[in-house]
Amino acid sequence: MNLVDNDVIVVVGAGTAGIASALAASRRGEKVILIEKSASLGGAVTRSLIHTLGGIFDSDCNTINEGLTVEFIERLRKADSSTCKRKIGRLWTLVVDPETYGNVITDWVREESNIQLCKESTITHVETRNNSVVEIELLHEGMKTTVRPKAVVDASGNAALVRMINDELVILESRRAAAGLIFSMVVSDRQRFSFPQNVALLRTIRSAVQQSILPIECWSVWFDTGVKQNEVYVKLSVPYAIDQGEADDDSALNEKVHVIRDSLVTFLRNSSLLLPESKIVTGELGVRDGFRIMGEYCLTEADVKNCRSFSDSACRGNWPLEFWDSERGVSLEYLPTNSHYEIPLRALKVCTLNNVWAAGMCLSAEQKAQASARVVGTCWAMGEAVGRAVSNG
Ligand SMILES: Cc1cc2nc3c(=O)[nH]c(=O)nc-3n(C[C@H](O)[C@H](O)[C@H](O)COP(=O)(O)OP(=O)(O)OC[C@H]3O[C@@H](n4cnc5c(N)ncnc54)[C@H](O)[C@@H]3O)c2cc1C
């Protein structure tokens, strides 16, 4: 593939935020190079099996951000009639099969002739001059290519690009949020896994943990009905207490969490809750809290809780502060009914760098503020806002 190499918008990461950035910039006539290190698009949603998309609707089930979000929902619905709105507690979500999500965004990117997609590609060098990124060298299809970007968007989820420029431009956190492993399985009686009937099952699991039949991580296991018939999603929460320096290497943790999954599956099979032939599909270990960038503004926990507005509002968020503490488990702090906070564009602009932006999970925010802003709907809206901003700039 010959890459357009001058005056392009380079987007790093083809997860939710990166896709939205690329689409928004492309729709404004910009040439975009979308770089993804893996072989597939969709990031955490497709690879970690997220099926309930939050941060899209308000309490009356209307979208909180306009623009591409609306088109996105329409495309997901058109592709798969099982895509639907669902209320979980007091929150509306969009339920979608992660595979459908992956197919829809892949087709959408393909339709946009302004986007050049570089899958399985890595950035090998970033050159800055006068506080701007002037060259990016990437390894694509076995060849090194140099592109000269007009603007760069770090949508890697873990500030991978910004760390390459200057690792002092990321926020260091001593305690990381717990990671999660999600797997889906087909069961004979889905009702037994659905609330409130699943309370009996959860008690049985906790009792097995107390008797050391199951590992401690199964104490906080969570079940949810899936998208397909008789499908159940299982979510395991895992402490993510490794040092910041090791953040890109999760292999030891991955190994540990797969052992936990296997013991739970064996337990469910032995309890006849799973058919012997039941297929298990396991996602990748999902990191909720990677590195966040230092932006021109840092969205605070108080901004989120006080539903703050900003004159340079990029988009809106309304998901509760859903923080997964490694020891204490999940806590949820809700915003008042039908309220939202705004994310300023400055929280998506990397400080001291003229043409470097960020979107999605690695926005500039305090940990508890990110615990709200990291959901799919908000990441999509941030990505879109940055795509618009770089096109105007
Ligand atoms: C366990 C778990 C459960 C969750 N549950 C929900 C839920 O129920 N509802 C909800 O709305 N949200 C949920 N989320 C949050 C949500 O899925 C993510 O926060 C959101 O998808 C983040 O989008 P993103 O685009 O910022 O990052 P990602 O989706 O992580 O995308 C980043 C992309 O960048 C790529 N990348 C990384 N480094 C590089 C590099 N150096 N070069 C090129 N590419 C790179 C990655 O491969 C990836 O494709 C959950 C998250 C986790 C981890």
The ligand as an ORCA input file, in Angstrom:
! r2SCAN-3c Opt
* xyz 0 1
  C     -13.389     -5.203     31.449
  C     -14.034     -4.000     30.845
  C     -15.407     -3.895     30.844
  C     -16.026     -2.790     30.277
  N     -17.378     -2.735     30.242
  C     -17.981     -1.716     29.591
  C     -19.393     -1.687     29.443
  O     -20.102     -2.592     29.887
  N     -19.938     -0.642     28.763
  C     -19.177      0.373     28.235
  O     -19.724      1.281     27.606
  N     -17.846      0.373     28.373
  C     -17.232     -0.640     29.030
  N     -15.878     -0.660     29.147
  C     -15.095      0.512     28.679
  C     -14.907      0.574     27.194
  O     -14.998     -0.629     26.539
  C     -13.540      1.141     26.859
  O     -13.157      2.038     27.805
  C     -13.581      1.840     25.511
  O     -13.898      0.891     24.548
  C     -12.259      2.496     25.272
  O     -12.160      2.904     23.941
  P     -10.797      3.523     23.412
  O     -10.998      3.727     21.962
  O     -10.371      4.653     24.248
  O      -9.688      2.381     23.669
  P      -9.611      0.896     23.120
  O     -10.940      0.327     22.835
  O      -8.727      0.186     24.086
  O      -8.856      1.033     21.728
  C      -7.488      1.329     21.628
  C      -6.937      0.704     20.352
  O      -5.604      1.155     20.182
  C      -4.796      0.064     19.778
  N      -3.405      0.382     20.156
  C      -2.873      0.399     21.403
  N      -1.575      0.750     21.333
  C      -1.288      0.957     20.015
  C      -0.114      1.337     19.311
  N       1.044      1.575     19.930
  N      -0.187      1.441     17.975
  C      -1.343      1.194     17.307
  N      -2.486      0.819     17.926
  C      -2.475      0.721     19.270
  C      -5.383     -1.115     20.521
  O      -5.027     -2.335     19.916
  C      -6.876     -0.810     20.413
  O      -7.445     -1.358     19.252
  C     -15.240     -1.761     29.718
  C     -13.847     -1.862     29.706
  C     -13.250     -2.968     30.258
  C     -11.769     -3.062     30.220
*
